[in-house]
């Protein structure tokens, strides 16, 4: 698995580890048994076979880097804008990289003025050259205000998704306040 030598990746993972904490096995949590925010299913899929309580933080870091940063190409978003990249990584950890990418694609389409600033994006949850180019073009056009507004917009969809989850499954309501407090940045 890749290392986390990139300081932007290290910072993003450090923030996730702070928010996720250590071992949890809450029977009401739909995520199931986790350590450092890594579910048992994800740990097993990435080669860790030991007890979740004993999983080393280095394993969690490697999984985050490979599965939630490099594979969905969020490292390339970090290179364009660190804050937006970190937001996509965080959302991808909690909702899956596909959902995070769809949020970005939807907002970039929505912010595309009259549709002439960059090519319209297919909202497919896959980050490719066209989506990365649209993000770069949007930020070049709108500057720091664009980054601030895009971050607010991404957080808005993330918060709405958490509410949707708890409305569909009332047992998850006990987690809603913490999700908003820890995961939806201001």
Residue pairs with C-beta under 8 A, 6 or more apart in sequence:
1 46
1 62
1 63
1 65
1 66
2 62
2 65
2 66
2 70
3 62
3 65
4 10
4 13
4 61
4 62
4 64
4 65
6 75
6 78
8 75
8 78
8 79
8 82
8 85
8 86
9 65
9 69
9 75
9 78
11 82
11 86
12 69
12 78
12 85
12 86
12 89
12 90
13 61
13 64
13 65
13 69
15 86
15 90
16 37
16 64
16 89
16 90
16 93
17 36
17 37
17 57
17 60
17 61
19 37
19 90
19 182
19 183
20 34
20 36
20 37
20 93
21 36
21 37
22 35
22 36
23 34
23 35
23 52
23 53
24 33
24 34
24 35
25 32
25 33
25 34
25 52
28 171
28 172
28 174
29 175
30 165
30 169
30 171
30 172
31 39
32 39
32 40
32 41
33 39
33 40
33 52
34 40
34 52
35 43
35 52
35 53
35 55
35 60
36 55
36 57
36 60
37 60
37 93
38 55
38 59
38 60
38 63
38 64
40 52
42 63
42 67
43 52
43 55
43 59
43 63
46 59
46 62
46 63
46 66
46 67
48 55
48 59
48 63
64 89
64 93
67 97
68 74
68 89
68 92
68 93
68 97
69 75
69 78
69 89
71 97
72 88
72 92
72 97
72 98
72 100
72 101
72 127
73 127
73 128
73 132
74 85
74 88
74 89
74 92
74 97
74 100
74 127
75 85
76 127
76 132
77 84
77 85
77 88
77 104
77 127
77 132
77 135
78 85
78 86
78 89
79 85
80 132
80 135
80 136
80 139
81 135
81 139
81 147
83 147
83 151
84 104
84 135
84 147
84 150
84 151
84 154
87 100
87 151
87 154
87 155
87 185
88 97
88 100
88 101
88 103
88 104
88 154
89 100
90 183
91 99
91 100
91 103
91 154
91 158
91 183
92 99
92 100
92 101
94 158
94 179
94 183
95 158
95 161
97 125
98 125
98 126
99 125
99 161
101 125
101 126
101 127
101 131
102 123
102 124
102 125
103 154
103 157
103 158
104 127
104 131
104 135
104 154
105 121
105 122
105 123
105 124
105 125
105 131
106 123
106 157
107 150
107 153
107 154
107 157
108 118
108 121
108 131
108 134
108 135
108 138
108 150
109 120
109 121
109 123
110 153
111 138
111 142
111 146
111 149
111 150
111 153
112 118
112 120
112 134
112 138
117 137
117 138
117 141
118 133
118 134
118 137
118 138
119 130
119 133
119 134
121 130
121 131
121 134
138 146
138 150
139 146
139 147
142 149
151 185
155 184
155 185
158 183
158 184
159 180
159 184
162 176
162 179
162 180
162 183
162 184
163 176
165 172
166 172
166 173
166 175
166 176
